[in-house]
Amino acid sequence: MASTAGKPVWFNGRVKAVPSGDSLVIVENLKEGIPQEKTITLSSLIAPKLARRGSIDEPFAWGSREFLRKLCIGKDISFRVDYTVPSIGREFGSVVLNNGEMNISFLLVAAGWAKVRDQGQQKGEVSPFLAELLRLEEQAKQQGLGHWNREPGASEASIRNLPPSAIGDSGNFDAMGLLASNKGSPMEVIVEQVRDGSTIRVYLLPSFQFVQVFVAGIQSPSMGRRRAASEVVIETEISSDEPKGNSSIEPRAPLTTARRLAASSAAANEVAPDPFGREAKHFTEIRVLNREVRMVLEGVDKFGNLIGSVYYSDGESAKDLALELVETGLAKYVEWSASLREDDAKRRLKNAELQAKKNRLRMWTNYVPPATNSKAIHDQNFTGKVIEVASGDCIVVADDSLPFGDPSAERRVNLSSIRCPKMGNPRRDEKPAPYAREAKEFLRNCLIGRQVQVSMEYSRKVSVADGPAAAAGATDLRVMDFGSVFLFNPAKDGDVTRSAAGNQQARANIAELLVARGFANVIRHRDFEERSNYYDALLAAESRAIAGKKGMHSAKDPPVVHITDLLTASAKKAKDFLPFLQRNRRMTAVVEYVLSGHRFKLYIPKETCSIAFSFSGVRCPGRDEQYSDEAIALMRQKIMQRDVEIEVETVDRTGTFLGTLWEARTNVAVALLEAGLAKLQTSFGTDRIPDSHLLVQAEQSAKMKKLKIWENYVEGEEVFNGSSVERCQKEELKVVVTEVLGGGQFYVQSVADQKMASIQKQLASINLQEAPVLGAFNPKKGDIVLAQFSADNSWNRAMIVNAPRGVVESSDDKFEVFYIDYGNQEAVTFNQLRPIDPSLLSAPGVAQLCSLAYVKVPTVEEDYGQEAAFWLSEHLLSGPKEFRAISEERDTSGGKVKGQGTGTIFKVTLIDPEADVSINATMLQDGLARLEKRRRWESKDRQLGMDELEKFQTGARDKRLGMWEYGDIESDDEESAPPLRKAAGKH
């Protein structure tokens, strides 16, 4: 052996491992990077040898190693190299704890856990502290300490009874049995080896089973592939065995050419460690190697390898090794093994990996995040009142900071990171998914009409293309905003966490409430996809819901509710349902939707039906008319999705039920009238309407204040008080009738209007010969197109009234169109349609819908209705004849033009210049029409007009002409009027 030259130098370091009772692995004290390490065998000492493959411990070997391990592991020390043995590459030295007062060799020998080597074995190289070591050894012998213990059986008792796995035979190890008996329970282990950052080999205490454990939920970079044992012998000239105390080590013979070739081939086949593999291994070694740690077994893979969570001590706290590795960017999250851990631990690992990726730590240095369609929203918080629950995960909130009536005040908020079952689409015959109604109803009961705080978190682009557009490749993107909604002062609820700071109000996260009840699932976002700021709380709530088998997580069949939708049913079915709604005078209902200021969709739980409901005697401006939007907004704020009480009185001919509606015992129609957003319709008498005196007072108040629709009101001038029918300025026009409908309605074109000539000139200049290409042209309902009229093959502007569902598959697919310049309506094929030039869209439809003023013509379904329609067609369409039309009133109840018979109706007196008599009077004279019912308040013009016409009706009635054939008929002019209320007391 050769000794080191010169005076020994003391170095500082930290003990990384204790392989045996007389050797230490020491590393540099570095904060970054992988430090150099050195294995030091204590000079002049020899400790008992631990068991190796196929052998057993020497007496007191385990006690010796444990004494040194507990004394030194992880501690800062100073050491020096006293001498080396070049033939085996081993360095011998002295080690003291950092204060320099405790020589480890002295402590070992004094405790009897190591012997001083015989002088004959030293061959001249000895510890500089040999004399003190010999003295301490003699002292230990006299005291019978350590392996000098001479008590009977002490030597045998110090030898561990090792299972086969501890001495190299793991074939019979029962991994599944160990898991079954210890799953979820903490186990005390000592880490003996670190294969890589996420794989360790440990002793299970007290059985000393030696097992390999994969850290659950993560995977560190690989340390590469090592060569077989035979290759190691060929390549390595330095043995790692403990030095034998009774023999010297002979230098190994030089490698032969064959051996060198074998070693070179082995080196070529070796796989180098992955980037940051060494760093990950060092990170784990410096924290757990040769330390007592707590392990929780989580599972066993298909190869019998144990998978567990490892917790090590760091001062007063315990740390999760997996989490520490992931946080520092030295391991990645692995879903299959993370699923074995508790949900909370799993979430922490996933979030830690996401943060490491964002910060590009170590193994994520070159990480490129995937593209995402979500974008964070910052500093957009507001408070407001919930006015609508669109679905279980979407609400509409009226922002308190914006004035009432502002179109942007209502903000649609989608709840972040959750998804409720879909409500379906009745128009596509899609039924609600299981628990969709329950989720929406829960949200309605919690939120509607209540103040909430909204924290906007992110926006996302979603495709809104449906059937034809999607099939044709057209993709429309809409930006949806997502946020967290908090309810102030929620009711006591064990399923949700509340937050309150100082004197702030307690609040509950609505999304968490939904998830906790099993009404929503938490979305599993992709990396770098924006998510709720309370994502962990949502996942925890979902775990509780799954464990409690709540809502959609229940094994029970979902509740089934069959609802009769009378809005889509025929008017006859609605009338047949009327007695069921009249049995109990007042009943509870829920306002599902505000169709207009005075018309609503209601759900009646007791009868499990949805109905169209309108106020008796109260009418608001029609859609697209002035103040219509304000009336709708007021009703949305007051009654949208609220629990209300209704009293149904009758049903009109369209299937809309008429009656009175109360919210919180307040007649809702009063609010509309007080705000000047509705008129009281008294043509059938106010005595039939409950609370009629309140309605009259409310309207009178709005008139006096000149609110909204009464802004031009002058007392004494307004005598007619209808809702949708109103007087208009008398104007006489020359018109041509272009189409006749049933019920005395017809379309006219003004002779003086030059728009039609301009439109026809533009149409003549367009080439319309080429048929449209399937997929490129997909007309939808409501679109304005060019259509070829079947009677004369002319091309005209038309509105799509009905279109086939889905994509256009054939040029023979049928479309129903309404010719906006003539009033005709018919079905045409796809080949008879063309896209319209934008220049033709500026002018509105030329045809104007009219009806005969002051008279009621029967519809084609009624008696004498077909005769009346035929008579009108014969007289109005017999040739290019001009008529004089005098406008008397205007009826706006038809709303926006959506097809034939819709839109504003002008009630006119139509005069035939040749006969110098009105068509109105002629139809009365022939018994094909009758006068409208007299109104309680009528304008002088209306009174004079009806007085003039009454003589014609009297003559037809006396002669029993037409509808008077069987005598007087009962007037049903106001079929929509409610019946007279029964008087109290005796008849």
KASULDA-V492224 format. One record per helix or strand of 3 or more residues. SS is the DSSP state (H for helix, E for strand). FROM is the first residue (numbers start at 1). TO is the last residue. If there is no record, write none. Layout:
ss=[SS;SS]
from=[FROM;FROM]
to=[TO;TO]
This chain:
ss=[E;E;E;H;E;E;H;H;H;H;H;H;H;E;E;E;H;H;H;E;E;E;H;H;H;H;E;E;E;E;E;H;H;E;H;E;E;H;E;H;H;H;E;E;E;E;H;E;E;H;E;H;H;H;E;E;H;E;H;E;E;E;E;H;H;E;H;E;E;H;H;H]
from=[11;23;37;61;76;90;104;119;130;146;154;164;175;186;199;209;229;257;277;292;306;317;321;335;343;362;374;381;394;410;418;426;436;451;467;477;507;510;520;535;551;571;587;599;609;618;628;643;657;668;678;686;692;708;725;732;742;745;755;784;795;814;825;830;838;848;865;882;905;919;940;962]
to=[20;27;42;72;85;97;110;122;143;148;157;167;182;196;204;215;235;269;288;300;314;320;327;338;359;364;376;391;399;415;420;428;447;463;471;488;509;516;522;547;553;582;594;604;615;620;639;651;663;674;680;688;705;710;727;740;744;750;764;788;802;819;829;832;840;852;876;891;912;925;958;964]
